[in-house]
Amino acid sequence: MEKCVDSLLKGGERVEIIIINDGSKDRTGEIADAYVAKYPSIVRVVHQENGGHGEGINQGLIHATGKYFKVVDSDDVMSEDFPAFLDKLEECDRNGGIDLMVTNYFYVHTDGIGDRSICYKSVLPTGRIFGWNDTKRFRIHQMLTIHSCTFRTQLMRETAVEPLPKHVFYEDNLMICRVLHAVEKMYYMNIDLYRYWIGRPDQSVQEEVMKKRYTHQLLVTERCFKTCRLDEIKSPMLKKYLKHEFFVMFGISILYARLNKSDEADATLDDMWQGCIDYDAKWGKHFRYRTPLALICLPGKFGRNFGVFIYRLANKIVRFN
């Protein structure tokens, strides 16, 4: 956490750092209070009972006073480009403001193998404020995540119809999905701003953790799908992006359930699909039956094994944990 906060302090007085001590049993609270004492005009701390990552975001949004809002996990850091990022945000604000700033993020694996940048220069214009119809088709790995997104704070509040769920993992996807349909003005900086560390044993994206918490991913995916109705989206390119986002999230949910290799997991997966189809029959059935997702949703032992095979293959190529 100290490395994380120190990287944010490079923004000086332009940054408000809100540390959420989410019921930690270690020295987190003590360290956070020390930062407040040393940087009282920049750092604030919220001490709360454990509510999970989503409740941390909820409280950050409640207490934030800045115009723009970014979530930074305590085991990640901002790059040396952070001051330049703030310069550009201020420039955009002088030109009328934006709803979303997109930056690249960089996977840093603890073993040093597979480090890479998730870059958006092939799909987003640079050097100007733009809208959804100025974007191109996103590739499979180019999802907008908390690592790449900085939103206008008020827009996040306006679209947060209810708090993010407590004690649920992977809810950051829901944070993103419920804002995107309201985003109109964007800016993209082609910099690797966020350094995303992968490889800690208890991390939510580690395979053993994913197997145990597959229900969390299924719950979040269903809620993401229900944040909008695709046929009501006016911008063709925003609709294409949301279809891309939902396709990837459905795929991740299926693979998480398949890793569990149980009848209970298959039943929970079926419940997710039914919930989505009940909400929007046209697009729920589209994703379930008319995309390659149908192949990893095959029933029985063969379907489970095939899903696990696809997961192993994808992870070997992309190395997401």
Steps between C-alpha positions, in 0.01 A plus 500: 500500500784741577638462146151568366445814706850629430436473125181707542674765708698593189186685394554748780217725616296422188408155634267393778601155625227316691629186671228250592604286797253219441513332840864402456660299782856599414669843515292652218310738728815609679685566174201688357476723806872576471449621142212723614719650772782566252284619206180640659404707196529205259427172679179395674415164653172317553509229766213254459394147581589253226263542208715384212641676195161626383425670830843661480402656167160601642664686789761657274225640280308630803802685640664620175504874437708497181349542154642171372510161671740210458517172689853380580544168677747515787739245347528693171679825416484795263786542254730800460243634251257588781579877508462519118167319534381765747621775264287356222194465725532868591537592133187302411314671782594842365349391168160410645581183692466131415307204634778243464877501468647177365863401552691177441590267784795266537493144632793439737536132595685415821713248311582747224350281225235634266512868599316707240301813430126505431493778244204671330676696225352274231141582600500849655606832341775700669557872552135607518172460685278248321175304522402136460445526126866601459615166642583178314419139579668382820705180494438214739761619754408868485240535774451823687586424863560684825869494408442695179207726592474830685142630514342832578396466863153649462419267210592201716267626771217558255523148360551323834132411544600274787828433686738235374433172684691428819726194533478426126811470287536616137245778565732753333355379168159616621647838597614542140189367323249715682684821401592431137155550349502859637850587373503747210834683501829308529873554470770236450864528610733239354699451821543196727365683803389212722733218601287197583685240708408135440612194696413549866367164633175641646422725201142481369619402150704200619354170380428346842329818613297515180379143547370582847340830403347414165156600633628856548599525134166361384310744722702799377467399135123471524478840670725654233273365226204659678655848516350584161298363211718469194226591253447831681864607453502778239868506409587207268861486623402509868259215430780306332729562796239386753439184294875440513508563877209265569643231274830501689331509839268213412802306379689562823196397705462175309868413543490578873202266541663233285815509713285403798397175323182443701129455434436791735719728289320392182164571664614845614623572148159401361335733751718789379402438140132477591516827692653673198250349259210604725636857494568521125398188310644610165853573616507247784428222251741654251796474738394159631425323173625704202861573590809281561401505868262215422802273447631550854149467642455143376338282768656212692855390564614565145376859516678560831827355375480695177439821695803432721710430189399837352582672828848343512562594137384860551710542812805362325459758225390801706628406850232682696598331831 
